[in-house]
């Protein structure tokens, strides 16, 4: 099952690596509750590093100036600070296929990492070893399951947020915000958002013949201001402000 999950999630990554998708294929919003807040400490071992976002010649105009090994260290440290011991081994990353070129001619290599019921996928520039795109994938059935009286969706959204914070240099204090963004992407009308220079997106692939093969991939990647303007992607802060205003207006009408 692990090998199948890797191949299916990797296929999603290959199809949606550069740019935003028009619409995801399946909707899980009806069975996912808002996750609990992430527990953070006053002093974090992994501090913010805004210089990780770096200009690149790749099609998105940016990359993360961090290697898979450095990302793995950051990810593990953030999990430990939260009392979660699901560490990943920096030597566990494996290449998937041969190097590819994006539309701008930048060569990159796919990597994957198998973990318990989830896997990580990443695309890495071969010239610099910097990360272009990283994601956490799982099956939809696992995402909506309950284990030990706890929603699996909570854990997966938390780990996806830690992954995004660890790779982007945003620091552990931003995990709650990123977790909320990924939660919002589970709604049908907003499967991708921009926040602080990064895209946070959910891509899914539904297999109607075999639900165990239906997969989902939470991913993040940086984009340049020019690329952002061309895409016209929703901004998280504007989206939340607009949703709050709509709710406020609705409450006022109900009082009248």
C-alpha positions in Angstrom: 0.0 0.0 0.0 2.9 2.3 0.8 4.3 2.0 -2.7 0.9 2.6 -4.3 0.4 5.7 -2.1 3.8 7.0 -3.2 3.2 6.5 -6.9 -0.3 8.1 -6.8 0.7 11.1 -4.7 3.8 11.6 -6.8 1.6 11.6 -9.9 -0.5 14.4 -8.3 2.7 16.3 -7.6 3.9 16.0 -11.1 0.7 17.2 -12.5 0.4 20.2 -10.2 4.1 21.0 -9.4 4.2 24.4 -11.1 1.3 26.8 -10.7 -2.1 26.4 -9.2 -4.7 23.9 -10.2 -8.1 24.9 -11.5 -10.1 22.8 -9.2 -9.5 19.7 -7.1 -11.3 16.5 -8.0 -12.9 15.6 -4.7 -14.3 17.4 -1.7 -13.7 16.4 1.9 -15.0 19.5 3.5 -18.1 17.9 4.8 -16.2 15.5 7.1 -13.4 17.7 8.4 -13.7 19.8 11.5 -11.5 22.8 12.3 -8.3 21.4 13.9 -7.1 22.2 17.4 -4.5 24.9 17.8 -0.9 23.9 17.6 0.9 24.1 21.0 4.0 26.3 20.8 6.7 27.2 23.3 7.9 30.6 24.2 11.4 29.8 23.0 11.7 27.8 19.8 14.8 26.0 18.7 14.0 26.7 15.0 13.7 30.4 14.6 12.3 32.4 11.7 14.6 32.9 8.7 13.0 35.1 6.0 16.1 34.7 3.8 15.2 31.1 3.0 12.9 32.3 0.2 15.4 32.9 -2.7 15.0 34.1 -6.2 15.4 31.4 -8.8 15.4 30.9 -12.6 12.7 28.2 -12.2 9.2 28.7 -13.5 7.9 30.0 -10.2 10.7 32.6 -9.8 11.6 31.4 -6.3 12.8 28.4 -4.3 13.6 27.6 -0.7 17.3 28.0 0.0 17.3 24.9 2.1 18.3 21.2 1.4 16.2 18.2 2.3 18.6 17.4 5.1 18.2 20.9 6.6 14.4 20.7 6.1 14.3 17.4 7.9 16.2 18.8 10.9 13.8 21.8 11.2 10.7 19.6 10.8 11.9 17.2 13.5 12.8 20.0 15.9 9.4 21.6 15.5 7.6 18.3 16.1 9.6 17.7 19.3 8.7 21.2 20.6 5.1 20.2 20.3 5.6 16.9 22.1 5.2 14.8 18.9 7.9 12.2 18.3 7.0 11.1 14.8 10.5 12.0 13.6 11.7 11.4 10.0 15.2 10.2 9.1 17.2 12.5 6.8 18.6 9.3 5.1 15.1 8.1 4.4 14.6 10.3 1.3 14.7 8.5 -2.0 14.8 9.7 -5.6 11.8 9.1 -7.8 12.5 8.8 -11.5 15.0 10.8 -13.5 15.7 14.6 -13.4 13.2 16.7 -15.3 13.3 20.3 -16.7 10.6 22.8 -16.0 9.3 25.3 -18.6 12.2 27.6 -17.9 14.8 24.9 -18.3 15.6 24.5 -14.6 16.5 20.9 -13.9 14.9 19.3 -10.8 14.7 15.9 -9.2 11.7 14.3 -7.4 12.2 12.8 -4.0 9.8 10.9 -1.7 9.8 9.7 1.9 7.6 6.9 3.3 6.2 7.4 6.8 3.3 5.8 8.7 0.2 6.2 6.5 1.6 9.4 5.0 4.5 10.3 2.7 6.4 13.4 1.8 7.2 14.4 -1.7 9.6 17.1 -2.8 11.1 18.6 -6.0 14.7 19.8 -5.7 16.8 21.8 -8.0 19.7 19.6 -9.1 22.1 22.6 -9.5 21.6 24.1 -6.0 20.0 21.2 -4.1 17.4 23.8 -3.0 13.7 22.8 -2.5 11.2 24.1 -5.1 8.1 22.4 -3.8 7.3 20.0 -0.9 4.1 18.2 0.0 2.5 15.7 2.5 0.3 13.1 1.0 -2.1 10.5 2.3 -5.3 8.6 1.4 -8.7 10.3 1.9 -9.8 7.3 3.9 -6.9 7.8 6.4 -7.5 11.6 6.5 -11.2 11.2 7.6 -10.5 8.3 10.0 -10.5 8.4 13.8 -7.8 6.7 15.8 -7.5 6.6 19.6 -10.5 9.0 19.8 -8.6 11.6 17.8 -9.3 12.8 14.2 -6.6 11.9 11.8 -7.3 15.1 9.9 -6.0 17.1 12.9 -2.7 15.3 12.9 -2.3 15.5 9.1 -3.1 19.2 9.0 -0.7 19.8 11.9 2.1 17.9 10.2 1.4 19.6 6.9 1.7 23.0 8.6 4.9 22.1 10.4 6.3 20.9 7.1 5.4 24.2 5.5 6.8 26.3 8.3 10.0 24.2 8.5 10.8 24.6 4.8 9.9 28.2 4.4 11.7 29.6 7.5 8.5 31.1 8.9 9.1 29.7 12.4 7.0 27.6 14.7 4.9 30.6 15.7 3.2 30.6 12.3 2.1 27.0 12.4 -1.4 27.8 13.7 -1.9 30.2 10.7 -0.6 27.7 8.2 -2.7 25.0 9.7 -5.8 27.2 9.3 -4.9 27.8 5.7 -4.6 24.1 4.9 -7.9 23.5 6.7 -9.5 26.1 4.5 -8.2 24.4 1.3 -10.3 21.4 2.2 -13.3 23.5 1.1 -14.4 23.1 -2.5 -14.2 26.8 -3.4 -10.7 27.5 -2.2 -8.1 24.7 -2.7 -5.1 27.1 -2.8 -4.1 30.3 -1.1 -1.2 32.7 -0.9 0.3 33.9 2.3 3.6 35.7 3.0 5.2 34.8 -0.3 4.1 31.1 -0.3 1.4 29.1 -2.0 -0.5 26.6 0.2 -2.5 24.1 -1.9 -4.5 20.9 -1.7 -4.6 18.6 -4.7 -6.7 15.4 -4.7 -7.3 12.4 -6.9 -10.5 10.4 -6.4 -10.7 6.8 -7.5 -14.4 6.0 -7.6 -13.6 2.3 -8.1 -11.4 1.9 -5.1 -11.7 4.5 -2.3 -8.4 3.2 -0.8 -6.6 4.7 -3.8 -8.2 8.1 -3.5 -5.4 10.4 -2.3 -4.7 14.0 -1.3 -1.6 16.1 -1.2 -1.0 19.2 0.9 1.9 21.2 -0.6 3.7 24.5 -0.4 6.0 26.4 -2.7 7.2 30.0 -3.0 6.4 32.3 -5.9 7.6 35.6 -7.1 5.4 38.7 -7.0 5.2 38.7 -10.7 4.0 35.1 -10.8 1.5 35.8 -8.1 0.0 38.8 -10.0 -0.3 36.7 -13.2 -2.1 33.8 -11.3 -4.5 36.0 -9.4 -4.5 33.6 -6.4 -6.6 34.3 -3.3 -4.7 35.9 -0.4 -5.3 34.3 3.0 -5.7 37.5 4.9 -8.1 39.0 2.4 -10.1 35.8 2.2 -10.5 35.6 6.0 -11.4 39.3 6.2 -14.0 38.9 3.5 -15.5 35.8 5.2 -15.7 37.7 8.5 -17.5 40.6 6.8 -20.0 38.3 5.2 -20.7 36.7 8.6 -21.1 40.1 10.3 -23.5 41.3 7.6 -25.5 38.1 7.9 -25.7 38.5 11.7 -26.9 42.1 11.3 -29.7 41.0 8.9 -30.8 38.3 11.3 -31.2 40.8 14.1 -33.3 43.3 12.0 
